[in-house]
């Protein structure tokens, strides 16, 4: 986990930015699981949602003498049974995703009114600013689903486990006014 905050100023104008990053880690994504379960996941569009044969699958065949052999599977599964393939295990490995991210946490732009313009006012100083938070997030390709910081497991050690259909993180915008009398 790392973070960088910079602030630059020139002639009363200030620009500040905070960037946070996390490199590594794995989390469970219930959102990914539910997307596949409901048919909204990219994986569920395989073969245009027409019946298909599970790759590298085999069929068990019992011979006349009682011995068993395995032959290449040629039986297709249909749309109703694709969930058996995608979600047979609620904690399937395919729902473990990389927790890495780089996030533009905050950008602030401010302006301080020059003192000479405040001489005949009750203000000793006056500044205005605008800000945005959670503006951008860059995630690994295997995480198309969630902000790795969102969780519904609380804020303790269990929060490191992952997310269980968490709400998306919120992007906020605002302004500030600072006056000294």
CNS distance restraints for C-alpha pairs under 8 A (distance, minus, plus):
assign (resid   1 and name CA) (resid  20 and name CA) 7.51 0.50 0.50
assign (resid   1 and name CA) (resid  21 and name CA) 5.69 0.50 0.50
assign (resid   1 and name CA) (resid  22 and name CA) 4.33 0.50 0.50
assign (resid   1 and name CA) (resid  23 and name CA) 6.48 0.50 0.50
assign (resid   2 and name CA) (resid  20 and name CA) 5.79 0.50 0.50
assign (resid   2 and name CA) (resid  21 and name CA) 5.30 0.50 0.50
assign (resid   2 and name CA) (resid  22 and name CA) 6.40 0.50 0.50
assign (resid   3 and name CA) (resid  18 and name CA) 7.10 0.50 0.50
assign (resid   3 and name CA) (resid  19 and name CA) 5.58 0.50 0.50
assign (resid   3 and name CA) (resid  20 and name CA) 4.18 0.50 0.50
assign (resid   3 and name CA) (resid  21 and name CA) 6.16 0.50 0.50
assign (resid   4 and name CA) (resid  18 and name CA) 5.64 0.50 0.50
assign (resid   4 and name CA) (resid  19 and name CA) 5.30 0.50 0.50
assign (resid   4 and name CA) (resid  20 and name CA) 6.47 0.50 0.50
assign (resid   5 and name CA) (resid  16 and name CA) 7.30 0.50 0.50
assign (resid   5 and name CA) (resid  17 and name CA) 5.71 0.50 0.50
assign (resid   5 and name CA) (resid  18 and name CA) 4.30 0.50 0.50
assign (resid   5 and name CA) (resid  19 and name CA) 6.49 0.50 0.50
assign (resid   6 and name CA) (resid  16 and name CA) 5.52 0.50 0.50
assign (resid   6 and name CA) (resid  17 and name CA) 5.50 0.50 0.50
assign (resid   6 and name CA) (resid  18 and name CA) 6.56 0.50 0.50
assign (resid   7 and name CA) (resid  14 and name CA) 6.86 0.50 0.50
assign (resid   7 and name CA) (resid  15 and name CA) 5.64 0.50 0.50
assign (resid   7 and name CA) (resid  16 and name CA) 4.12 0.50 0.50
assign (resid   7 and name CA) (resid  17 and name CA) 6.58 0.50 0.50
assign (resid   8 and name CA) (resid  14 and name CA) 5.53 0.50 0.50
assign (resid   8 and name CA) (resid  15 and name CA) 5.23 0.50 0.50
assign (resid   8 and name CA) (resid  16 and name CA) 6.26 0.50 0.50
assign (resid   9 and name CA) (resid  13 and name CA) 5.49 0.50 0.50
assign (resid   9 and name CA) (resid  14 and name CA) 4.22 0.50 0.50
assign (resid   9 and name CA) (resid  15 and name CA) 6.38 0.50 0.50
assign (resid  10 and name CA) (resid  14 and name CA) 6.53 0.50 0.50
assign (resid  12 and name CA) (resid 110 and name CA) 7.99 0.50 0.50
assign (resid  12 and name CA) (resid 111 and name CA) 5.44 0.50 0.50
assign (resid  12 and name CA) (resid 112 and name CA) 4.89 0.50 0.50
assign (resid  12 and name CA) (resid 113 and name CA) 6.97 0.50 0.50
assign (resid  12 and name CA) (resid 114 and name CA) 7.17 0.50 0.50
assign (resid  13 and name CA) (resid 109 and name CA) 7.35 0.50 0.50
assign (resid  13 and name CA) (resid 110 and name CA) 5.65 0.50 0.50
assign (resid  13 and name CA) (resid 111 and name CA) 4.52 0.50 0.50
assign (resid  13 and name CA) (resid 112 and name CA) 6.54 0.50 0.50
assign (resid  14 and name CA) (resid 108 and name CA) 7.79 0.50 0.50
assign (resid  14 and name CA) (resid 109 and name CA) 5.73 0.50 0.50
assign (resid  14 and name CA) (resid 110 and name CA) 5.01 0.50 0.50
assign (resid  14 and name CA) (resid 111 and name CA) 6.28 0.50 0.50
assign (resid  15 and name CA) (resid 107 and name CA) 7.39 0.50 0.50
assign (resid  15 and name CA) (resid 108 and name CA) 5.67 0.50 0.50
assign (resid  15 and name CA) (resid 109 and name CA) 4.66 0.50 0.50
assign (resid  15 and name CA) (resid 110 and name CA) 6.49 0.50 0.50
assign (resid  16 and name CA) (resid 106 and name CA) 7.86 0.50 0.50
assign (resid  16 and name CA) (resid 107 and name CA) 5.61 0.50 0.50
assign (resid  16 and name CA) (resid 108 and name CA) 4.98 0.50 0.50
assign (resid  16 and name CA) (resid 109 and name CA) 6.54 0.50 0.50
assign (resid  17 and name CA) (resid 104 and name CA) 7.60 0.50 0.50
assign (resid  17 and name CA) (resid 105 and name CA) 7.60 0.50 0.50
assign (resid  17 and name CA) (resid 106 and name CA) 5.47 0.50 0.50
assign (resid  17 and name CA) (resid 107 and name CA) 4.39 0.50 0.50
assign (resid  17 and name CA) (resid 108 and name CA) 6.36 0.50 0.50
assign (resid  18 and name CA) (resid 104 and name CA) 6.21 0.50 0.50
assign (resid  18 and name CA) (resid 105 and name CA) 5.39 0.50 0.50
assign (resid  18 and name CA) (resid 106 and name CA) 5.13 0.50 0.50
assign (resid  18 and name CA) (resid 107 and name CA) 6.62 0.50 0.50
assign (resid  19 and name CA) (resid 102 and name CA) 7.13 0.50 0.50
assign (resid  19 and name CA) (resid 103 and name CA) 5.66 0.50 0.50
assign (resid  19 and name CA) (resid 104 and name CA) 4.67 0.50 0.50
assign (resid  19 and name CA) (resid 105 and name CA) 5.45 0.50 0.50
assign (resid  19 and name CA) (resid 106 and name CA) 7.25 0.50 0.50
assign (resid  20 and name CA) (resid 102 and name CA) 5.82 0.50 0.50
assign (resid  20 and name CA) (resid 103 and name CA) 5.23 0.50 0.50
assign (resid  20 and name CA) (resid 104 and name CA) 6.62 0.50 0.50
assign (resid  20 and name CA) (resid 105 and name CA) 6.45 0.50 0.50
assign (resid  21 and name CA) (resid 100 and name CA) 7.30 0.50 0.50
assign (resid  21 and name CA) (resid 101 and name CA) 5.48 0.50 0.50
assign (resid  21 and name CA) (resid 102 and name CA) 4.25 0.50 0.50
assign (resid  21 and name CA) (resid 103 and name CA) 6.12 0.50 0.50
assign (resid  22 and name CA) (resid  99 and name CA) 7.33 0.50 0.50
assign (resid  22 and name CA) (resid 100 and name CA) 4.99 0.50 0.50
assign (resid  22 and name CA) (resid 101 and name CA) 5.38 0.50 0.50
assign (resid  22 and name CA) (resid 102 and name CA) 6.60 0.50 0.50
assign (resid  23 and name CA) (resid  99 and name CA) 7.40 0.50 0.50
assign (resid  23 and name CA) (resid 100 and name CA) 4.63 0.50 0.50
assign (resid  23 and name CA) (resid 101 and name CA) 6.70 0.50 0.50
assign (resid  24 and name CA) (resid  98 and name CA) 6.67 0.50 0.50
assign (resid  24 and name CA) (resid  99 and name CA) 6.05 0.50 0.50
assign (resid  24 and name CA) (resid 100 and name CA) 5.12 0.50 0.50
assign (resid  25 and name CA) (resid  98 and name CA) 5.95 0.50 0.50
assign (resid  25 and name CA) (resid  99 and name CA) 5.08 0.50 0.50
assign (resid  25 and name CA) (resid 100 and name CA) 6.61 0.50 0.50
assign (resid  26 and name CA) (resid  96 and name CA) 6.22 0.50 0.50
assign (resid  26 and name CA) (resid  97 and name CA) 5.50 0.50 0.50
assign (resid  26 and name CA) (resid  98 and name CA) 4.70 0.50 0.50
assign (resid  26 and name CA) (resid  99 and name CA) 5.17 0.50 0.50
assign (resid  27 and name CA) (resid  96 and name CA) 5.36 0.50 0.50
assign (resid  27 and name CA) (resid  97 and name CA) 5.44 0.50 0.50
assign (resid  27 and name CA) (resid  98 and name CA) 6.44 0.50 0.50
assign (resid  27 and name CA) (resid  99 and name CA) 6.03 0.50 0.50
assign (resid  27 and name CA) (resid 148 and name CA) 7.85 0.50 0.50
assign (resid  27 and name CA) (resid 160 and name CA) 7.05 0.50 0.50
assign (resid  27 and name CA) (resid 161 and name CA) 5.56 0.50 0.50
assign (resid  27 and name CA) (resid 162 and name CA) 4.50 0.50 0.50
assign (resid  27 and name CA) (resid 163 and name CA) 7.55 0.50 0.50
assign (resid  28 and name CA) (resid  91 and name CA) 7.53 0.50 0.50
assign (resid  28 and name CA) (resid  95 and name CA) 5.70 0.50 0.50
assign (resid  28 and name CA) (resid  96 and name CA) 4.52 0.50 0.50
assign (resid  28 and name CA) (resid  97 and name CA) 6.32 0.50 0.50
assign (resid  28 and name CA) (resid 161 and name CA) 6.26 0.50 0.50
assign (resid  28 and name CA) (resid 162 and name CA) 4.61 0.50 0.50
assign (resid  28 and name CA) (resid 163 and name CA) 6.33 0.50 0.50
assign (resid  28 and name CA) (resid 164 and name CA) 7.96 0.50 0.50
assign (resid  29 and name CA) (resid  33 and name CA) 6.67 0.50 0.50
assign (resid  29 and name CA) (resid  95 and name CA) 5.44 0.50 0.50
assign (resid  29 and name CA) (resid  96 and name CA) 6.26 0.50 0.50
assign (resid  29 and name CA) (resid  97 and name CA) 6.82 0.50 0.50
assign (resid  29 and name CA) (resid 145 and name CA) 7.83 0.50 0.50
assign (resid  29 and name CA) (resid 146 and name CA) 7.81 0.50 0.50
assign (resid  29 and name CA) (resid 162 and name CA) 6.02 0.50 0.50
assign (resid  29 and name CA) (resid 163 and name CA) 5.38 0.50 0.50
assign (resid  29 and name CA) (resid 164 and name CA) 6.44 0.50 0.50
assign (resid  29 and name CA) (resid 165 and name CA) 7.57 0.50 0.50
assign (resid  30 and name CA) (resid  34 and name CA) 6.10 0.50 0.50
assign (resid  30 and name CA) (resid  95 and name CA) 7.14 0.50 0.50
assign (resid  30 and name CA) (resid 163 and name CA) 6.13 0.50 0.50
assign (resid  30 and name CA) (resid 164 and name CA) 4.71 0.50 0.50
assign (resid  30 and name CA) (resid 165 and name CA) 5.40 0.50 0.50
assign (resid  31 and name CA) (resid  35 and name CA) 6.08 0.50 0.50
assign (resid  31 and name CA) (resid 145 and name CA) 6.51 0.50 0.50
assign (resid  31 and name CA) (resid 146 and name CA) 7.51 0.50 0.50
assign (resid  31 and name CA) (resid 163 and name CA) 7.56 0.50 0.50
assign (resid  31 and name CA) (resid 164 and name CA) 6.70 0.50 0.50
assign (resid  31 and name CA) (resid 165 and name CA) 4.96 0.50 0.50
assign (resid  31 and name CA) (resid 166 and name CA) 7.55 0.50 0.50
assign (resid  32 and name CA) (resid  36 and name CA) 6.51 0.50 0.50
assign (resid  32 and name CA) (resid  41 and name CA) 7.22 0.50 0.50
assign (resid  32 and name CA) (resid  95 and name CA) 6.03 0.50 0.50
assign (resid  32 and name CA) (resid 145 and name CA) 6.22 0.50 0.50
assign (resid  33 and name CA) (resid  37 and name CA) 6.20 0.50 0.50
assign (resid  33 and name CA) (resid  87 and name CA) 7.11 0.50 0.50
assign (resid  33 and name CA) (resid  90 and name CA) 7.55 0.50 0.50
assign (resid  33 and name CA) (resid  95 and name CA) 6.13 0.50 0.50
assign (resid  34 and name CA) (resid  38 and name CA) 6.00 0.50 0.50
assign (resid  35 and name CA) (resid  39 and name CA) 6.09 0.50 0.50
assign (resid  35 and name CA) (resid  40 and name CA) 4.75 0.50 0.50
assign (resid  35 and name CA) (resid  41 and name CA) 4.58 0.50 0.50
assign (resid  36 and name CA) (resid  40 and name CA) 5.85 0.50 0.50
assign (resid  36 and name CA) (resid  41 and name CA) 4.53 0.50 0.50
assign (resid  36 and name CA) (resid  42 and name CA) 7.64 0.50 0.50
assign (resid  36 and name CA) (resid  43 and name CA) 6.86 0.50 0.50
assign (resid  36 and name CA) (resid  44 and name CA) 6.04 0.50 0.50
assign (resid  36 and name CA) (resid  83 and name CA) 7.58 0.50 0.50
assign (resid  36 and name CA) (resid  86 and name CA) 6.82 0.50 0.50
assign (resid  36 and name CA) (resid  87 and name CA) 7.56 0.50 0.50
assign (resid  37 and name CA) (resid  41 and name CA) 7.92 0.50 0.50
assign (resid  37 and name CA) (resid  83 and name CA) 6.06 0.50 0.50
assign (resid  37 and name CA) (resid  86 and name CA) 7.44 0.50 0.50
assign (resid  37 and name CA) (resid  87 and name CA) 6.70 0.50 0.50
assign (resid  39 and name CA) (resid  44 and name CA) 5.53 0.50 0.50
assign (resid  39 and name CA) (resid  45 and name CA) 7.68 0.50 0.50
assign (resid  40 and name CA) (resid  44 and name CA) 6.89 0.50 0.50
assign (resid  41 and name CA) (resid  45 and name CA) 7.35 0.50 0.50
assign (resid  42 and name CA) (resid  46 and name CA) 7.63 0.50 0.50
assign (resid  44 and name CA) (resid  49 and name CA) 6.81 0.50 0.50
assign (resid  44 and name CA) (resid  82 and name CA) 7.82 0.50 0.50
assign (resid  45 and name CA) (resid  49 and name CA) 5.20 0.50 0.50
assign (resid  46 and name CA) (resid  50 and name CA) 7.84 0.50 0.50
assign (resid  47 and name CA) (resid  51 and name CA) 7.50 0.50 0.50
assign (resid  47 and name CA) (resid  52 and name CA) 6.95 0.50 0.50
assign (resid  49 and name CA) (resid  79 and name CA) 6.39 0.50 0.50
assign (resid  50 and name CA) (resid  78 and name CA) 6.65 0.50 0.50
assign (resid  50 and name CA) (resid  79 and name CA) 6.73 0.50 0.50
assign (resid  51 and name CA) (resid  76 and name CA) 5.54 0.50 0.50
assign (resid  51 and name CA) (resid  77 and name CA) 5.23 0.50 0.50
assign (resid  51 and name CA) (resid  78 and name CA) 4.28 0.50 0.50
assign (resid  51 and name CA) (resid  79 and name CA) 6.40 0.50 0.50
assign (resid  52 and name CA) (resid  75 and name CA) 7.98 0.50 0.50
assign (resid  52 and name CA) (resid  76 and name CA) 4.59 0.50 0.50
assign (resid  52 and name CA) (resid  77 and name CA) 5.54 0.50 0.50
assign (resid  52 and name CA) (resid  78 and name CA) 6.87 0.50 0.50
assign (resid  53 and name CA) (resid  57 and name CA) 7.82 0.50 0.50
assign (resid  53 and name CA) (resid  73 and name CA) 7.25 0.50 0.50
assign (resid  53 and name CA) (resid  74 and name CA) 6.33 0.50 0.50
assign (resid  53 and name CA) (resid  75 and name CA) 6.05 0.50 0.50
assign (resid  53 and name CA) (resid  76 and name CA) 4.26 0.50 0.50
assign (resid  53 and name CA) (resid  77 and name CA) 6.16 0.50 0.50
assign (resid  54 and name CA) (resid  73 and name CA) 7.89 0.50 0.50
assign (resid  54 and name CA) (resid  76 and name CA) 7.16 0.50 0.50
assign (resid  54 and name CA) (resid  77 and name CA) 7.45 0.50 0.50
assign (resid  54 and name CA) (resid  85 and name CA) 7.96 0.50 0.50
assign (resid  56 and name CA) (resid  72 and name CA) 7.71 0.50 0.50
assign (resid  56 and name CA) (resid  73 and name CA) 7.88 0.50 0.50
assign (resid  57 and name CA) (resid  72 and name CA) 6.47 0.50 0.50
assign (resid  57 and name CA) (resid  73 and name CA) 5.45 0.50 0.50
assign (resid  58 and name CA) (resid  70 and name CA) 6.04 0.50 0.50
assign (resid  58 and name CA) (resid  71 and name CA) 5.44 0.50 0.50
assign (resid  58 and name CA) (resid  72 and name CA) 4.54 0.50 0.50
assign (resid  58 and name CA) (resid  73 and name CA) 4.34 0.50 0.50
assign (resid  59 and name CA) (resid  70 and name CA) 5.47 0.50 0.50
assign (resid  59 and name CA) (resid  71 and name CA) 5.40 0.50 0.50
assign (resid  59 and name CA) (resid  72 and name CA) 6.18 0.50 0.50
assign (resid  59 and name CA) (resid  73 and name CA) 5.15 0.50 0.50
assign (resid  60 and name CA) (resid  68 and name CA) 6.74 0.50 0.50
assign (resid  60 and name CA) (resid  69 and name CA) 6.03 0.50 0.50
assign (resid  60 and name CA) (resid  70 and name CA) 4.72 0.50 0.50
assign (resid  60 and name CA) (resid  71 and name CA) 6.73 0.50 0.50
assign (resid  61 and name CA) (resid  68 and name CA) 5.65 0.50 0.50
assign (resid  61 and name CA) (resid  69 and name CA) 5.34 0.50 0.50
assign (resid  61 and name CA) (resid  70 and name CA) 5.93 0.50 0.50
assign (resid  61 and name CA) (resid  71 and name CA) 7.20 0.50 0.50
assign (resid  62 and name CA) (resid  66 and name CA) 5.94 0.50 0.50
assign (resid  62 and name CA) (resid  67 and name CA) 5.79 0.50 0.50
assign (resid  62 and name CA) (resid  68 and name CA) 4.48 0.50 0.50
assign (resid  62 and name CA) (resid  69 and name CA) 6.44 0.50 0.50
assign (resid  63 and name CA) (resid  67 and name CA) 5.29 0.50 0.50
assign (resid  63 and name CA) (resid  68 and name CA) 5.94 0.50 0.50
assign (resid  63 and name CA) (resid  69 and name CA) 7.34 0.50 0.50
assign (resid  77 and name CA) (resid  81 and name CA) 6.08 0.50 0.50
assign (resid  77 and name CA) (resid  82 and name CA) 6.49 0.50 0.50
assign (resid  78 and name CA) (resid  82 and name CA) 6.31 0.50 0.50
assign (resid  81 and name CA) (resid  85 and name CA) 7.29 0.50 0.50
assign (resid  82 and name CA) (resid  86 and name CA) 6.32 0.50 0.50
assign (resid  83 and name CA) (resid  87 and name CA) 5.36 0.50 0.50
assign (resid  83 and name CA) (resid  88 and name CA) 7.08 0.50 0.50
assign (resid  84 and name CA) (resid  88 and name CA) 5.09 0.50 0.50
assign (resid  87 and name CA) (resid  92 and name CA) 7.20 0.50 0.50
assign (resid  88 and name CA) (resid  92 and name CA) 7.68 0.50 0.50
assign (resid  91 and name CA) (resid  95 and name CA) 6.84 0.50 0.50
assign (resid  91 and name CA) (resid  96 and name CA) 7.99 0.50 0.50
assign (resid  92 and name CA) (resid  96 and name CA) 7.38 0.50 0.50
assign (resid  97 and name CA) (resid 142 and name CA) 6.27 0.50 0.50
assign (resid  97 and name CA) (resid 143 and name CA) 5.89 0.50 0.50
assign (resid  98 and name CA) (resid 140 and name CA) 6.69 0.50 0.50
assign (resid  98 and name CA) (resid 142 and name CA) 6.97 0.50 0.50
assign (resid  98 and name CA) (resid 143 and name CA) 6.58 0.50 0.50
assign (resid  99 and name CA) (resid 148 and name CA) 5.42 0.50 0.50
assign (resid 100 and name CA) (resid 139 and name CA) 6.34 0.50 0.50
assign (resid 100 and name CA) (resid 140 and name CA) 6.75 0.50 0.50
assign (resid 100 and name CA) (resid 148 and name CA) 7.39 0.50 0.50
assign (resid 101 and name CA) (resid 137 and name CA) 6.72 0.50 0.50
assign (resid 101 and name CA) (resid 138 and name CA) 5.52 0.50 0.50
assign (resid 101 and name CA) (resid 139 and name CA) 4.74 0.50 0.50
assign (resid 101 and name CA) (resid 140 and name CA) 7.10 0.50 0.50
assign (resid 101 and name CA) (resid 148 and name CA) 7.36 0.50 0.50
assign (resid 102 and name CA) (resid 137 and name CA) 5.78 0.50 0.50
assign (resid 102 and name CA) (resid 138 and name CA) 5.16 0.50 0.50
assign (resid 102 and name CA) (resid 139 and name CA) 6.84 0.50 0.50
assign (resid 103 and name CA) (resid 134 and name CA) 6.98 0.50 0.50
assign (resid 103 and name CA) (resid 135 and name CA) 7.74 0.50 0.50
assign (resid 103 and name CA) (resid 136 and name CA) 5.71 0.50 0.50
assign (resid 103 and name CA) (resid 137 and name CA) 4.38 0.50 0.50
assign (resid 103 and name CA) (resid 138 and name CA) 6.32 0.50 0.50
assign (resid 104 and name CA) (resid 133 and name CA) 7.59 0.50 0.50
assign (resid 104 and name CA) (resid 134 and name CA) 5.99 0.50 0.50
assign (resid 104 and name CA) (resid 135 and name CA) 5.76 0.50 0.50
assign (resid 104 and name CA) (resid 136 and name CA) 5.12 0.50 0.50
assign (resid 104 and name CA) (resid 137 and name CA) 6.38 0.50 0.50
assign (resid 105 and name CA) (resid 133 and name CA) 5.39 0.50 0.50
assign (resid 105 and name CA) (resid 134 and name CA) 4.66 0.50 0.50
assign (resid 105 and name CA) (resid 135 and name CA) 6.53 0.50 0.50
assign (resid 105 and name CA) (resid 136 and name CA) 7.47 0.50 0.50
assign (resid 106 and name CA) (resid 131 and name CA) 7.05 0.50 0.50
assign (resid 106 and name CA) (resid 132 and name CA) 5.64 0.50 0.50
assign (resid 106 and name CA) (resid 133 and name CA) 4.34 0.50 0.50
assign (resid 106 and name CA) (resid 134 and name CA) 6.19 0.50 0.50
assign (resid 106 and name CA) (resid 135 and name CA) 6.97 0.50 0.50
assign (resid 107 and name CA) (resid 131 and name CA) 5.58 0.50 0.50
assign (resid 107 and name CA) (resid 132 and name CA) 5.45 0.50 0.50
assign (resid 107 and name CA) (resid 133 and name CA) 6.64 0.50 0.50
assign (resid 108 and name CA) (resid 129 and name CA) 6.87 0.50 0.50
assign (resid 108 and name CA) (resid 130 and name CA) 5.82 0.50 0.50
assign (resid 108 and name CA) (resid 131 and name CA) 4.32 0.50 0.50
assign (resid 108 and name CA) (resid 132 and name CA) 6.67 0.50 0.50
assign (resid 109 and name CA) (resid 129 and name CA) 5.51 0.50 0.50
assign (resid 109 and name CA) (resid 130 and name CA) 5.47 0.50 0.50
assign (resid 109 and name CA) (resid 131 and name CA) 6.36 0.50 0.50
assign (resid 110 and name CA) (resid 127 and name CA) 7.04 0.50 0.50
assign (resid 110 and name CA) (resid 128 and name CA) 5.61 0.50 0.50
assign (resid 110 and name CA) (resid 129 and name CA) 3.92 0.50 0.50
assign (resid 110 and name CA) (resid 130 and name CA) 6.40 0.50 0.50
assign (resid 111 and name CA) (resid 127 and name CA) 5.55 0.50 0.50
assign (resid 111 and name CA) (resid 128 and name CA) 5.47 0.50 0.50
assign (resid 111 and name CA) (resid 129 and name CA) 6.23 0.50 0.50
assign (resid 112 and name CA) (resid 125 and name CA) 7.74 0.50 0.50
assign (resid 112 and name CA) (resid 126 and name CA) 6.01 0.50 0.50
assign (resid 112 and name CA) (resid 127 and name CA) 4.13 0.50 0.50
assign (resid 112 and name CA) (resid 128 and name CA) 6.54 0.50 0.50
assign (resid 113 and name CA) (resid 117 and name CA) 6.98 0.50 0.50
assign (resid 113 and name CA) (resid 118 and name CA) 7.59 0.50 0.50
assign (resid 113 and name CA) (resid 125 and name CA) 7.22 0.50 0.50
assign (resid 113 and name CA) (resid 126 and name CA) 5.64 0.50 0.50
assign (resid 113 and name CA) (resid 127 and name CA) 5.76 0.50 0.50
assign (resid 114 and name CA) (resid 118 and name CA) 7.06 0.50 0.50
assign (resid 115 and name CA) (resid 119 and name CA) 6.62 0.50 0.50
assign (resid 115 and name CA) (resid 124 and name CA) 7.62 0.50 0.50
assign (resid 115 and name CA) (resid 125 and name CA) 6.76 0.50 0.50
assign (resid 118 and name CA) (resid 122 and name CA) 7.62 0.50 0.50
assign (resid 118 and name CA) (resid 123 and name CA) 6.20 0.50 0.50
assign (resid 118 and name CA) (resid 124 and name CA) 7.02 0.50 0.50
assign (resid 118 and name CA) (resid 125 and name CA) 7.25 0.50 0.50
assign (resid 119 and name CA) (resid 123 and name CA) 7.97 0.50 0.50
assign (resid 122 and name CA) (resid 181 and name CA) 6.00 0.50 0.50
assign (resid 123 and name CA) (resid 179 and name CA) 6.58 0.50 0.50
assign (resid 123 and name CA) (resid 180 and name CA) 5.72 0.50 0.50
assign (resid 123 and name CA) (resid 181 and name CA) 4.58 0.50 0.50
assign (resid 124 and name CA) (resid 179 and name CA) 7.53 0.50 0.50
assign (resid 124 and name CA) (resid 180 and name CA) 5.23 0.50 0.50
assign (resid 124 and name CA) (resid 181 and name CA) 4.96 0.50 0.50
assign (resid 125 and name CA) (resid 178 and name CA) 7.93 0.50 0.50
assign (resid 125 and name CA) (resid 179 and name CA) 5.73 0.50 0.50
assign (resid 125 and name CA) (resid 180 and name CA) 5.08 0.50 0.50
assign (resid 125 and name CA) (resid 181 and name CA) 7.08 0.50 0.50
assign (resid 126 and name CA) (resid 177 and name CA) 7.47 0.50 0.50
assign (resid 126 and name CA) (resid 178 and name CA) 5.72 0.50 0.50
assign (resid 126 and name CA) (resid 179 and name CA) 4.56 0.50 0.50
assign (resid 126 and name CA) (resid 180 and name CA) 6.49 0.50 0.50
assign (resid 127 and name CA) (resid 177 and name CA) 5.90 0.50 0.50
assign (resid 127 and name CA) (resid 178 and name CA) 5.24 0.50 0.50
assign (resid 127 and name CA) (resid 179 and name CA) 6.60 0.50 0.50
assign (resid 128 and name CA) (resid 175 and name CA) 7.37 0.50 0.50
assign (resid 128 and name CA) (resid 176 and name CA) 5.56 0.50 0.50
assign (resid 128 and name CA) (resid 177 and name CA) 4.60 0.50 0.50
assign (resid 128 and name CA) (resid 178 and name CA) 6.39 0.50 0.50
assign (resid 129 and name CA) (resid 175 and name CA) 5.41 0.50 0.50
assign (resid 129 and name CA) (resid 176 and name CA) 4.92 0.50 0.50
assign (resid 129 and name CA) (resid 177 and name CA) 6.53 0.50 0.50
assign (resid 130 and name CA) (resid 173 and name CA) 7.50 0.50 0.50
assign (resid 130 and name CA) (resid 174 and name CA) 5.70 0.50 0.50
assign (resid 130 and name CA) (resid 175 and name CA) 4.11 0.50 0.50
assign (resid 130 and name CA) (resid 176 and name CA) 6.17 0.50 0.50
assign (resid 131 and name CA) (resid 173 and name CA) 5.66 0.50 0.50
assign (resid 131 and name CA) (resid 174 and name CA) 5.36 0.50 0.50
assign (resid 131 and name CA) (resid 175 and name CA) 6.01 0.50 0.50
assign (resid 132 and name CA) (resid 171 and name CA) 7.34 0.50 0.50
assign (resid 132 and name CA) (resid 172 and name CA) 5.64 0.50 0.50
assign (resid 132 and name CA) (resid 173 and name CA) 4.36 0.50 0.50
assign (resid 132 and name CA) (resid 174 and name CA) 6.51 0.50 0.50
assign (resid 133 and name CA) (resid 171 and name CA) 5.69 0.50 0.50
assign (resid 133 and name CA) (resid 172 and name CA) 5.23 0.50 0.50
assign (resid 133 and name CA) (resid 173 and name CA) 6.44 0.50 0.50
assign (resid 134 and name CA) (resid 169 and name CA) 7.75 0.50 0.50
assign (resid 134 and name CA) (resid 170 and name CA) 6.88 0.50 0.50
assign (resid 134 and name CA) (resid 171 and name CA) 4.96 0.50 0.50
assign (resid 134 and name CA) (resid 172 and name CA) 6.95 0.50 0.50
assign (resid 135 and name CA) (resid 171 and name CA) 6.04 0.50 0.50
assign (resid 135 and name CA) (resid 172 and name CA) 7.93 0.50 0.50
assign (resid 137 and name CA) (resid 147 and name CA) 7.71 0.50 0.50
assign (resid 139 and name CA) (resid 143 and name CA) 6.25 0.50 0.50
assign (resid 139 and name CA) (resid 144 and name CA) 7.70 0.50 0.50
assign (resid 140 and name CA) (resid 144 and name CA) 7.90 0.50 0.50
assign (resid 146 and name CA) (resid 150 and name CA) 7.30 0.50 0.50
assign (resid 146 and name CA) (resid 168 and name CA) 6.69 0.50 0.50
assign (resid 147 and name CA) (resid 168 and name CA) 6.86 0.50 0.50
assign (resid 147 and name CA) (resid 169 and name CA) 6.52 0.50 0.50
assign (resid 148 and name CA) (resid 162 and name CA) 7.57 0.50 0.50
assign (resid 148 and name CA) (resid 163 and name CA) 7.94 0.50 0.50
assign (resid 150 and name CA) (resid 163 and name CA) 6.60 0.50 0.50
assign (resid 150 and name CA) (resid 166 and name CA) 6.28 0.50 0.50
assign (resid 150 and name CA) (resid 167 and name CA) 7.21 0.50 0.50
assign (resid 150 and name CA) (resid 168 and name CA) 6.87 0.50 0.50
assign (resid 150 and name CA) (resid 169 and name CA) 6.33 0.50 0.50
assign (resid 151 and name CA) (resid 159 and name CA) 6.17 0.50 0.50
assign (resid 151 and name CA) (resid 162 and name CA) 6.24 0.50 0.50
assign (resid 151 and name CA) (resid 163 and name CA) 4.41 0.50 0.50
assign (resid 151 and name CA) (resid 164 and name CA) 6.75 0.50 0.50
assign (resid 151 and name CA) (resid 166 and name CA) 5.50 0.50 0.50
assign (resid 151 and name CA) (resid 167 and name CA) 7.97 0.50 0.50
assign (resid 152 and name CA) (resid 159 and name CA) 7.32 0.50 0.50
assign (resid 152 and name CA) (resid 163 and name CA) 5.77 0.50 0.50
assign (resid 152 and name CA) (resid 164 and name CA) 5.87 0.50 0.50
assign (resid 152 and name CA) (resid 165 and name CA) 7.40 0.50 0.50
assign (resid 152 and name CA) (resid 166 and name CA) 5.50 0.50 0.50
assign (resid 153 and name CA) (resid 158 and name CA) 5.86 0.50 0.50
assign (resid 153 and name CA) (resid 159 and name CA) 4.87 0.50 0.50
assign (resid 153 and name CA) (resid 161 and name CA) 7.80 0.50 0.50
assign (resid 153 and name CA) (resid 162 and name CA) 7.48 0.50 0.50
assign (resid 153 and name CA) (resid 163 and name CA) 6.76 0.50 0.50
assign (resid 153 and name CA) (resid 164 and name CA) 7.27 0.50 0.50
assign (resid 154 and name CA) (resid 158 and name CA) 6.83 0.50 0.50
assign (resid 154 and name CA) (resid 159 and name CA) 5.46 0.50 0.50
assign (resid 155 and name CA) (resid 159 and name CA) 5.35 0.50 0.50
assign (resid 156 and name CA) (resid 160 and name CA) 7.70 0.50 0.50
assign (resid 157 and name CA) (resid 161 and name CA) 7.62 0.50 0.50
assign (resid 158 and name CA) (resid 162 and name CA) 7.88 0.50 0.50
assign (resid 159 and name CA) (resid 163 and name CA) 7.59 0.50 0.50
